[in-house]
């Protein structure tokens, strides 16, 4: 993210937090995967589970953008509307890369020769493509939101969006986001949670780590 974007008073903090978690989780995943031997089939199966979890979180975010957020913003901003197709196409490219990653992981878990190297190569390419998309999307979305909504309005919008999500998704999403935050970032983000969610967060976090450890 550019310095200029950070300096803008942008109130949809959850949008940026999800993107930050998307980047950090994938970098952590790739670091872990790069240290695994192609012969370690047990750990490769864990990598399958980890990637499936990661993709479930990212895919939900993309579907929310494609079905609701982008059309809403495009309906009030003609410049943004002309850029929706390109961002949606980015999502489709990412989808196709994920299919390949999962296929290579299946082959690698079955001990197929060269499959693990292909998985690593494809996942690194996926990282580059995804991060480029996130950077470009933020450069388009943030100015468009700021053109039409004050900071205070954005805070209200953000709370409405979070409150409208299924609780079962929120209960996983926030611990997933907070897991890769610094202590300072986590304190700030917790303070921005709708008050009705704060009382439940401790339980959500406990359940999240139980879920992750049981994979």
C-alpha positions in Angstrom: 0.0 0.0 0.0 1.3 3.4 -0.8 2.1 6.1 1.8 -0.5 8.4 0.1 -3.2 5.8 0.7 -2.3 5.3 4.4 -2.5 9.1 4.9 -6.1 9.3 3.5 -8.7 9.2 6.2 -10.4 6.0 5.2 -12.9 4.5 7.5 -13.5 1.1 6.1 -10.8 -0.4 8.3 -12.1 -4.0 7.9 -11.6 -3.9 4.2 -7.9 -3.0 4.7 -7.5 -5.5 7.6 -8.7 -8.4 5.4 -6.3 -7.4 2.7 -3.5 -7.2 5.2 -4.3 -10.6 6.6 -4.5 -12.0 3.1 -1.0 -10.9 2.3 0.5 -11.9 5.6 -1.1 -15.3 5.9 0.1 -16.2 2.3 3.6 -15.0 3.0 3.7 -17.2 6.2 2.2 -20.1 4.3 4.9 -19.9 1.5 7.7 -19.6 4.1 6.4 -22.8 5.8 6.0 -24.6 2.5 9.5 -23.6 1.3 11.0 -25.5 4.2 9.0 -28.8 3.6 10.6 -31.7 1.9 8.7 -33.2 -1.1 9.0 -36.6 0.7 7.2 -35.3 3.8 3.7 -36.4 2.8 2.2 -35.9 6.2 3.1 -32.2 6.3 2.0 -31.8 2.7 -1.4 -33.0 3.7 -1.4 -30.3 6.4 -0.5 -27.7 3.7 -3.5 -28.9 1.8 -5.8 -28.2 4.8 -4.1 -24.9 5.4 -4.5 -23.7 1.9 -8.2 -24.8 1.8 -8.8 -22.7 4.9 -7.0 -19.7 3.4 -8.9 -20.0 0.2 -12.2 -20.2 2.0 -11.5 -16.9 3.7 -10.3 -15.2 0.5 -13.1 -16.6 -1.7 -15.7 -15.3 0.7 -14.2 -11.8 0.5 -14.1 -11.9 -3.3 -17.7 -13.0 -3.6 -18.8 -10.3 -1.2 -17.0 -7.7 -3.4 -18.4 -9.1 -6.7 -22.0 -9.5 -5.5 -22.4 -6.4 -3.3 -19.6 -3.9 -2.7 -18.4 -3.3 -6.3 -22.0 -3.0 -7.8 -23.0 -0.6 -4.9 -20.0 1.6 -5.5 -20.3 1.4 -9.2 -23.9 2.5 -9.0 -22.8 5.9 -7.6 -19.4 6.4 -9.2 -19.2 6.2 -13.0 -15.4 6.1 -13.0 -15.4 3.2 -10.6 -18.1 1.4 -12.6 -15.8 1.3 -15.7 -13.1 -0.6 -13.6 -15.3 -3.3 -12.1 -14.9 -5.7 -15.0 -11.1 -5.7 -14.7 -11.3 -6.3 -11.0 -13.8 -9.2 -11.5 -11.5 -10.7 -14.2 -8.7 -10.5 -11.7 -10.8 -12.6 -9.3 -11.4 -15.2 -12.1 -7.6 -15.4 -12.8 -7.0 -16.0 -9.1 -9.7 -18.7 -9.1 -8.0 -20.5 -12.0 -4.6 -20.4 -10.3 -6.1 -21.8 -7.1 -7.5 -24.8 -9.1 -3.9 -25.5 -10.2 -2.4 -25.2 -6.8 -4.9 -27.6 -5.3 -4.3 -30.1 -8.1 -0.5 -29.9 -7.5 -1.0 -30.4 -3.8 -3.1 -33.5 -4.4 -0.4 -34.9 -6.7 2.3 -34.0 -4.2 0.4 -35.6 -1.3 0.3 -38.8 -3.4 4.1 -38.6 -3.9 4.0 -37.7 -7.6 7.4 -36.7 -8.9 8.0 -33.0 -9.3 4.5 -32.1 -8.1 5.7 -30.4 -5.0 8.1 -28.1 -7.0 5.2 -27.3 -9.3 3.0 -26.5 -6.3 5.7 -24.1 -5.0 6.2 -22.4 -8.3 2.4 -22.0 -8.9 1.9 -20.7 -5.3 4.6 -18.1 -5.7 3.1 -17.0 -9.0 -0.3 -16.9 -7.3 1.2 -14.6 -4.5 2.5 -12.2 -7.1 -0.7 -12.1 -9.1 -2.9 -11.7 -6.0 -0.8 -9.0 -4.3 -0.7 -7.0 -7.5 -4.4 -7.3 -7.7 -4.9 -6.1 -4.1 -2.6 -3.2 -4.6 -4.4 -2.0 -7.8 -7.8 -2.6 -6.2 -7.0 -0.5 -3.2 -5.8 2.3 -5.5 -9.2 2.3 -7.1 -11.5 1.5 -4.2 -10.2 3.9 -1.6 -10.4 7.1 -3.7 -13.9 6.1 -4.9 -15.2 5.6 -1.4 -13.7 8.8 -0.2 -15.3 10.7 -3.1 -18.8 9.8 -1.9 -18.7 9.1 1.8 -17.2 11.0 4.8 -15.0 9.3 7.2 -17.9 9.2 9.7 -20.2 7.7 7.1 -17.6 5.0 6.3 -17.4 4.0 9.9 -21.1 3.5 10.0 -21.0 1.6 6.7 -18.3 -0.7 8.1 -20.2 -1.6 11.2 -23.4 -2.3 9.1 -21.4 -4.6 6.8 -19.9 -6.5 9.7 -23.2 -6.7 11.6 -24.9 -8.1 8.5 -22.4 -11.0 8.1 -23.4 -14.4 9.4 -22.1 -14.7 12.9 -20.5 -18.1 12.1 -18.3 -16.4 9.5 -17.5 -13.4 11.7 -16.4 -15.8 14.4 -13.7 -17.2 12.2 -12.9 -14.1 10.2 -11.8 -11.9 13.0 -9.5 -14.3 14.8 -8.0 -15.1 11.3 -7.4 -11.4 10.7 -6.0 -10.7 14.2 -3.7 -13.8 14.1 -1.2 -12.0 11.9 -1.5 -8.5 13.4 1.0 -6.9 15.7 0.0 -6.3 19.3 -0.6 -2.6 18.6 -2.7 -3.4 15.4 -4.7 -5.9 17.4 -5.6 -3.5 20.1 -6.7 -0.9 17.6 -8.7 -3.4 15.6 -10.4 -4.8 18.7 -11.5 -1.2 19.6 -13.1 -0.9 16.2 -15.3 -4.0 16.6 -19.0 -3.4 17.0 -19.6 -3.5 20.7 -22.1 -6.4 20.4 -19.2 -8.6 19.1 -16.6 -7.7 21.7 -18.1 -9.8 24.4 -18.0 -12.8 22.1 -14.5 -12.4 20.7 -12.7 -14.3 23.5 -14.8 -17.3 22.8 -14.4 -17.0 19.0 -10.7 -16.8 19.4 -10.6 -19.9 21.6 -12.8 -21.9 19.1 -10.7 -20.6 16.2 -7.4 -22.0 17.6 -9.1 -25.3 18.5 -10.3 -25.5 14.9 -6.9 -24.8 13.5 -5.1 -27.2 15.8 -7.5 -30.0 14.9 -6.7 -29.9 11.2 
